[in-house]
Amino acid sequence: MENLDNISSEKQLSPELDKTVGIVAYITLIGFIISIVLNSSKTGEEKKFGAFHLRQALGLIIFSVGVFIALTIVTVILAIASTYLGVVLGLLMNLVWLGILALLIIGIVNAANGSYKEVPLIGPYSTKFLGNTFE
């Protein structure tokens, strides 16, 4: 069985393999749950591919929830201290959400291309901490 550490970032699947699980995993929490169900019936390379993108999507979900909680706490504290600082941070939060959206789009494109490329910034941690989850 191939270890994920040995998977080249440029490894491509053959075009006849189903990429649906990988793509849908990044689209909302409901899509993630649907992908788990769809991937459970797969075997072989398709299952590995789906599991890889499920791990990447789960890493993004965990990161997004963590960022949301942290920024909400900081925004409330700054809003209490100074209304101006709270408003400025509230506006800057939009840039953070645009960054997360960009990471989601990168993940979807990687899945659609059939590649095992990790999502920038978060992907290596997803691979490291989630191991062989979903396989």
Summary of the structure (lengths in Angstrom):
residues: 135
radius of gyration: 17.2
end to end distance: 11.4
largest distance: 57.5
contacts: 384
relative contact order: 0.18
helix: 73%
strand: 1%
